[in-house]
Amino acid sequence: PILFVHGKLDRTVRYADGLAAFHAVPWPKAMMAVTKGGHVAITKDFPPVIATTTDFLRYALYGDERARERLRSDATGSGRATLIDDL
């Protein structure tokens, strides 16, 4: 599985290009889109990115189903991001 994390205001890699890459991947995947995020996650956006990434890795590497169940709430709970879950 793969996790994409992309800022919708990214000026380095357009969000549309990141989303196209996400849709092109044929295997299980998820995409966290930080609504007001740029190319680098900083300030208030950083804790949700860390929590979501940690949960994804625990699920992908160790099969931790509880971490899998937390993905959506960790990604979207702050109201600063959305999650597309195709895992």
N, C-alpha and C positions, 0 to 999 in steps of 0.2 A: 504493500500500500504506500501511497504518497500523500503528503499534506502540503498544499499550497497555502501560503500566507501572503496576501497582496493588499497594498493600500490603494483605495479607489482614486486617490489624488496623486498617485505616483507619476512623476514627470520623467523618470528614467526609463521605466518599462510601463507602457500604457496598460491600464487595467484590462482593456479589451483584448490586448495581446496575451496577458496572463490567463484570462478566462478562456481564450481560444486554446492555449496550451493545455489547460486543465481538461477541456472537453476532448482534446485529441488523445489523451491518455486512456488506453483501453482497460487497464486494471483498476482495482479498488482505489478510491481516492476521496479526498475531502478538500474543500477550499474555504479558508477563513478570509473574508474580505473586510478590512478595517475601513469603515465608512469615511473617516476624515484623515486616514493615514496616507503618508507619502511612501518613499522608498525604504525608509528605516523606521522601525517601531520605536517610539520614544514616549516619554511622559505617561499620561493616563492610559495609552494604548498598550504599553509594554506588559503589565501584569496579565491581561487576558491572553496575550500572545504566548507568554511563558506557560500559563496554565494549560492552554489548548495544546501547545506543542508537547508538553510533558505527558499529558494524557494520551495523545496520539502515539508517542513513542512507547509508552507503557503497553498500550494495546497492540501496536504493530510488532514490537519486539518480544513481549512476554505473554501476549494473549490475555491481558488483563481486561476482562469484560466490564468491570466497574469503571475503569478509566474510559472505556469506549462509551459507556452510558453518560459520562460527564462531559463529553466533547461539546455537545450543543449548548449546554448551560454555561460552560466555561467560555466558549467563543462568543456567545450572544448575551450573556447575563449582564454585562456592563452597559448594554445598549449601544456599544461602539463598533460592533461588527456583526456580520451575518455569516452563516455557514451553509455551504452546499455539501451534503453528506451522501456520497456514493460509495461508502465502504461496504 
